[in-house]
Amino acid sequence: MRPLLFFKNVRIKVQMKVLQQRNFFGLGMFSCVLTVASFLIVQEFFLSNVVEGQSSAPQSLSGYAWDSNMGWISSSGTWVNLTTGSSGNYGVELFGNNFQGYAWSSNAGWIRFNPVITVSGGDALPVEATDAHGVKLEGANVTGWARACSVFANSGLSDTACSGNLKDDSKRGGWDGWIKMSGTWTNGVTYDQPSSEIRGYAWGSDVLGWIDFCGTYSGNGSYCVKVDSIDVKCTANGLENGGAVNINPPSADLVTWEALVISGDVGPFTHCWGISCDPDLTGTVSGVAQSVTGSYPTVGPVTAEVQVTETATGKQGRGTCSIEVRDANNPSLNIGVVGGDKGLVNVNPDPLVGSIDGCRVNDGSCTGTYSLNTSVAILAVPGLNPNTVPPNQPYNFSWSEVGCNANTSPCNVTVGAGGKDVTVTFIDQTISDPTFSVVTPVIAIEFQNAGRSEESNKSTITLTGGAPAEICVDSFKSFTTNLIEQIIDSIPGSHDPVQCAFGGEDPGSCSSSSANCVTLNNIGDSVTFSVVVPEKLIEILNNSPYFIKLKSRGTTVPIRFEYRVRDIRP
């Protein structure tokens, strides 16, 4: 279903997702911004305004961002003028390195990504602003400012409809409408060009709160704002990754790199490999053709990144691939060890270069160089498992090498041209990491209800494997990565801590050092988990959402906690 939103003879048609609702809370302070009357600034001009002086065609954005106070923000959609019958599209575009155009929120109205900026008056940036420009791309970082148009007084059909004089302060609650893309927080907005995804959080002051451009919601769904781009596959000798070539000094095998467009775009295309033609690209491969070749006389990985541009539209896409260069005369034996806390690996004979004996790098590898076609015996030495019956039996282990049997040493291999990779995995045969199912992985408390030891709704966690299992609170962090106890400690005065509660137990600490745990003895046993906020603290609201990590042996159970505001409009 595509709901229709009506504001001053303009019908905005966007596809909305049916999820939990979060809206702005300060009705008395800000009601004029959120009423129909206040959206008189909506004009057809919004839908055609562009940034001038760009050299490439714009790339459209699609998808939704999620605002912690206002709900969904649509990056593109369709409008219909109910008076004239005219219609068209609105949306945000990436034009070169600059963003332009308008996004739409059913609660906040239009949001302009290339706002008018002046040194004074209603279009002046906040005094603390250091990046005095609209939203733009600087490397992988999205910087600058967007503007919510609902703070402006003008409503004429001109470029001043989202600029100029502000509404009276009493009608906008002192809010200036500025939205900052990145700043002092650790995960500001970025553009991941290989996936075409806009990610991270922007900040819209206490009114809008945090705007999440890419995330998940209850029901295992996901959302992401994406740039319309070309899907590019990069290959090295026909493989995306994991291939290998040999060198036999002073010569080296030839590598053919190729860029393949797999998204259905028809071209023609131009190609750019590596920093030789674009400083934002990575890798040592260079060239401007669809297929380039090269030979590499140095042992190690070689990585390529290619950018493909459709000539007619300016749409772009990137792809990366790599290949491993190996010495044909002096190949390497790479021993991978999984579960290195339960055993180690020795070899016979020792390598000419490097060391492998005693290798127990957990989930890592040890490497040694041998003469060509050397036969090597790899010996797995398991530790003793105190949980066996009788106790102290050796841990089990298995080999990745075909022909080598589990729990049997040595594993005999030949280190030929191109080298050899072998992994040994040590296994606790008495117990496995537990598994869980979670009902309601997102829980919340409304800000209005805090201060009464209000408890959130509950997640239900069920043990589905690996019984018995003790599950504990491991960490409770805001999206800015601050621990909840650090946030409360930073508030002047004395304040009660946020508490975490397992069903049937008294609420306990949410600190990672609190040993707040509960034990599930049998498969099918369940426990509820909730959060209690004893005090109404705006600092807790400003740092929402929070990510709680419950842990049981090697298994992590993620819970998302939202301290949010409720829609109290009539």
TAVENRA-V313727 format. One line per field, one symbol per residue. ss: DSSP state (H for helix, E for strand, L for the rest). phi: phi as a letter, one per 40 degrees, with the letter a starting at -180 (. if undefined). A space follows every 10 residues. Layout:
ss->???
phi->???
This chain:
ss->LLLEEEELLE EEELLLLLLL LLLLLLHHHH HHHHLLHHHH HLLHHHHLLL LLLLLLLLEE EELEEEELLL EEEELEEEEE ELLLLLEEEE EEEEELLEEE EEEEELLLEE EELLLLLELL HHHELLLLLL LLLELEEELL EEELEEEEHH HELLLLLLHH HHLLLELLHH HHLLLLLEEE LLLLLLLLLE EELLLLEEEL EEELHHHHLE EELEEEELLL EEEEEEELLL LEEEEELLEL LLEEEEEELL EELEEEEEEE ELLLLLLLEE EEELLLLLLL LLELLLELLL EEEEELLLLE EEEEEEEEEE LLLLLEEEEE EEEEEEELLL LEEEEEEELH HHEEEEEELL LLEELLLLEL LLLEEEEEEL LLLEEEEEEE EELEELLLLL LLEELEEEEL LLLLLLLLLL EEEEELLLLE EEEEEEELLL LLLLEEEEEL LEEEEEHHHL LLLEELLLEE EEEEELLLEE EEEEEEEELL LLEHHHHHHL LLLLLLLLEE EELLLLLEEL LLLLLLEEEE LLLLLEEEEE EEELLLLHHH HHLLLEEEEE EELLEEEEEE EEEELLLLLL
phi->.bcbbbafgb bbbbcbccac cbbcbcdccb cccccddccc ccacddcbcb ccgccbccbc bbgbbbbcbb gcbccaibbb ccccgcaabb icbbbgbbca gbbbbcbbgc bccbccbbca gccccdcccb bcaccabbgc ccbgbbbccc ccccaccacc cbagcccddc cbggccgcbc caacccbccb bccdcgccbg bbbbgcccgc bccaabbdgg caaacbccac cbbbbbfgbc agcabbbbdc caccbbbabb cbcgccgcbb babgccbacc cbgbcbibbc bbbabbcbch cbbbbbbbbc ccbgdbabab aaabcbcccb cbbbbcbbgc cbibbbbacc ccbgabdgca ccfbabbabb cdgccbcbbc bccbccccbc cgccccabbc ccgbccgbbc bcbbccdgga bbbbbcbccc abccbbbbbg cbbabcdccc gbfcbccbcb bbcbagccac bbccaabccc gccccccccc cdgbbcccbb bcdgbcdbcc ccccfcbabb cbdhcbacba bbbcbcbccc cccccbbbbc bafcbbbcbb bbbbbbcbcc
